[in-house]
Amino acid sequence: MLYNERKMPTTPDVLRALLLLCLAGMALMAALYLRHRKLSLSEYIAWGLLALFIPILGPFLVILSQPGKNSQL
């Protein structure tokens, strides 16, 4: 019995799915982080777009730059 006879996903398909899942998770983390910052709507949109359009580094840049003020102060 061959590997693909059982209709299992191939390794590249699985890796692509995991990559997309990780990218979506990082974008969600950045959005949740921005929710707790005091930002105007335009600032929130700008930082959110940065997190989305720079797929790997965007969420990290958003969190590390700490935009706006902490809303818990």
N, C-alpha and C positions, 0 to 999 in steps of 0.2 A: 504494500500500500504506500503510495507516494504521499509526501507532505501536503501538497495542495489538493489532493483528492477529497479531503474532508472539508474543503472550503474555509480553511482557517486564514485569517489575515496574514499577509506577509510582514516581515520585520520592518521594511520601510513604511508601510501603512500604519503600523503600531507606533513607530517613532514619530511620524507626522502628527498623529492624534495626540500623543503625549506632549509634543511641543506646543500644539495649539491649546491644549488644556493648561499648560504652564503659563503661556502668554496671557490667556484669559484670567487666570488666577492672579497674576502680577498686576494686570490692569484693574481688577477688582480691589486688590489691596491698596493701590494708589487712590482709587475713588473713595474708598472707605476712610483713608487717611485724610484726604482733602475735605471730607464731610465734617471733620472735627476742627477745621481751621476757619478763622474768620476771613472770608474772601467775598469780594463782590461777585455777581453772576458772571461778568466778563472774565474776571481772573480765574474763577472756577472752570469756566469753559476752556480758557487758554491752557491752564495746567493739565486739564483732562485730555485735551487734544495732543499735548506734548507726550503724555503717557501712552496714548494710542498710536501716534504716528512714528514714534521711535520705539519699536517693539521690545527690544531687550533692555536698553538702558533707560527708557522713559520713566517707568515706575520708580526706579531707584533715584533718578534725578529729582523727581517730584518729592519724594520722601526726604531725601538728604538736603534739599534746598530749604525746607521748612517755610513755604510761602505763607504770608499773612501772619496773624497772631493766633495763639492757641485759644480756642473758645472756652476752655475751662478755667481761665485766669480770672 
